[in-house]
Amino acid sequence: MDWTLELVTVPVADLDQAITFYRDQVGFALDHEIRNEWMQAAQLTPRGSGCSILVDARPGDDKMSAGSVRGLQLVVADAHAAREELVGRGIEADEISVIDPRDGGTLFGFRDPDGNAWIVQQIAARAEKPLIPRD
């Protein structure tokens, strides 16, 4: 039986600000959004990913605090190009760190406006062997 991870919730304070950040600055595709008396959320998917995020701005005591998520990880074929792209879109990104010279050991981080923390990991092999085949 396959078990696939396809959605991760990212708690935010302001849905419009989160959509603008993830869609317009990071470059995720906005799949859909919903606003009603029970929910204020949007689903966005990184290009080439089989997993989406749900930015969740609903009020209530039963949700995670906005900005409380740490360690979400994106994988790219070229960390330097990815960092340059994000910085060019106005995102403050950490400097690149090489913690291991082997493929997978080059990383940098950034945060969304609420403080949710992301890590971007370089796996150069993804350029030739993406997890999800390209059209």
DAKAHU-V152366 format. One record per residue. RES is the residue in three letters. PHI is phi as a letter, one per 20 degrees, with the letter a starting at -180 (* if undefined). NEAR is the number of other ideal C-beta (glycine too) atoms within 8 Angstrom. D_CENTER is the distance of its C-alpha to the mean C-alpha in whole Angstrom. Layout:
BEGIN
res=RES phi=PHI near=NEAR d_center=D_CENTER
res=RES phi=PHI near=NEAR d_center=D_CENTER
END
This chain:
BEGIN
res=MET phi=* near=2 d_center=27
res=ASP phi=e near=3 d_center=23
res=TRP phi=c near=4 d_center=21
res=THR phi=d near=5 d_center=17
res=LEU phi=e near=6 d_center=14
res=GLU phi=c near=6 d_center=13
res=LEU phi=b near=9 d_center=11
res=VAL phi=c near=9 d_center=10
res=THR phi=e near=9 d_center=11
res=VAL phi=c near=13 d_center=9
res=PRO phi=f near=15 d_center=12
res=VAL phi=c near=16 d_center=13
res=ALA phi=e near=7 d_center=16
res=ASP phi=c near=9 d_center=16
res=LEU phi=f near=13 d_center=15
res=ASP phi=f near=6 d_center=16
res=GLN phi=f near=10 d_center=15
res=ALA phi=f near=16 d_center=11
res=ILE phi=f near=13 d_center=12
res=THR phi=g near=9 d_center=13
res=PHE phi=f near=11 d_center=10
res=TYR phi=f near=14 d_center=7
res=ARG phi=e near=12 d_center=10
res=ASP phi=e near=6 d_center=12
res=GLN phi=d near=11 d_center=11
res=VAL phi=f near=10 d_center=8
res=GLY phi=o near=8 d_center=9
res=PHE phi=f near=11 d_center=8
res=ALA phi=e near=8 d_center=11
res=LEU phi=e near=11 d_center=12
res=ASP phi=f near=8 d_center=14
res=HIS phi=a near=6 d_center=16
res=GLU phi=c near=9 d_center=17
res=ILE phi=c near=8 d_center=19
res=ARG phi=c near=6 d_center=21
res=ASN phi=b near=5 d_center=25
res=GLU phi=f near=2 d_center=26
res=TRP phi=d near=4 d_center=24
res=MET phi=b near=8 d_center=21
res=GLN phi=c near=8 d_center=19
res=ALA phi=b near=12 d_center=15
res=ALA phi=b near=13 d_center=13
res=GLN phi=d near=12 d_center=11
res=LEU phi=c near=14 d_center=9
res=THR phi=c near=11 d_center=8
res=PRO phi=f near=12 d_center=7
res=ARG phi=g near=7 d_center=10
res=GLY phi=n near=7 d_center=12
res=SER phi=d near=8 d_center=10
res=GLY phi=e near=6 d_center=12
res=CYS phi=d near=10 d_center=10
res=SER phi=d near=12 d_center=8
res=ILE phi=d near=14 d_center=7
res=LEU phi=d near=11 d_center=10
res=VAL phi=e near=14 d_center=10
res=ASP phi=d near=12 d_center=14
res=ALA phi=d near=13 d_center=16
res=ARG phi=f near=9 d_center=19
res=PRO phi=f near=4 d_center=22
res=GLY phi=q near=5 d_center=24
res=ASP phi=e near=3 d_center=25
res=ASP phi=e near=3 d_center=23
res=LYS phi=d near=9 d_center=19
res=MET phi=f near=7 d_center=17
res=SER phi=f near=6 d_center=17
res=ALA phi=g near=11 d_center=15
res=GLY phi=n near=11 d_center=13
res=SER phi=e near=9 d_center=14
res=VAL phi=e near=11 d_center=11
res=ARG phi=c near=6 d_center=11
res=GLY phi=n near=6 d_center=10
res=LEU phi=f near=12 d_center=7
res=GLN phi=c near=8 d_center=7
res=LEU phi=d near=10 d_center=6
res=VAL phi=d near=8 d_center=10
res=VAL phi=c near=12 d_center=12
res=ALA phi=f near=8 d_center=15
res=ASP phi=b near=9 d_center=16
res=ALA phi=f near=13 d_center=14
res=HIS phi=f near=7 d_center=17
res=ALA phi=f near=8 d_center=16
res=ALA phi=f near=13 d_center=12
res=ARG phi=f near=12 d_center=13
res=GLU phi=g near=8 d_center=16
res=GLU phi=f near=9 d_center=14
res=LEU phi=f near=12 d_center=12
res=VAL phi=f near=10 d_center=15
res=GLY phi=f near=6 d_center=17
res=ARG phi=e near=10 d_center=15
res=GLY phi=n near=5 d_center=15
res=ILE phi=e near=9 d_center=13
res=GLU phi=e near=5 d_center=14
res=ALA phi=d near=10 d_center=13
res=ASP phi=f near=7 d_center=15
res=GLU phi=f near=4 d_center=18
res=ILE phi=f near=10 d_center=17
res=SER phi=d near=8 d_center=19
res=VAL phi=d near=7 d_center=21
res=ILE phi=e near=6 d_center=21
res=ASP phi=b near=6 d_center=23
res=PRO phi=f near=4 d_center=24
res=ARG phi=f near=5 d_center=24
res=ASP phi=g near=7 d_center=21
res=GLY phi=o near=8 d_center=18
res=GLY phi=e near=9 d_center=19
res=THR phi=d near=10 d_center=17
res=LEU phi=b near=12 d_center=14
res=PHE phi=b near=13 d_center=13
res=GLY phi=c near=10 d_center=11
res=PHE phi=b near=12 d_center=10
res=ARG phi=c near=9 d_center=9
res=ASP phi=e near=13 d_center=9
res=PRO phi=g near=9 d_center=12
res=ASP phi=e near=11 d_center=13
res=GLY phi=o near=9 d_center=12
res=ASN phi=f near=15 d_center=9
res=ALA phi=d near=11 d_center=9
res=TRP phi=d near=11 d_center=7
res=ILE phi=d near=11 d_center=9
res=VAL phi=d near=16 d_center=9
res=GLN phi=d near=12 d_center=12
res=GLN phi=e near=14 d_center=14
res=ILE phi=c near=10 d_center=16
res=ALA phi=g near=8 d_center=19
res=ALA phi=f near=8 d_center=20
res=ARG phi=f near=11 d_center=17
res=ALA phi=f near=8 d_center=19
res=GLU phi=e near=4 d_center=22
res=LYS phi=c near=6 d_center=21
res=PRO phi=f near=8 d_center=17
res=LEU phi=f near=6 d_center=16
res=ILE phi=d near=7 d_center=17
res=PRO phi=g near=4 d_center=20
res=ARG phi=e near=5 d_center=20
res=ASP phi=f near=2 d_center=22
END
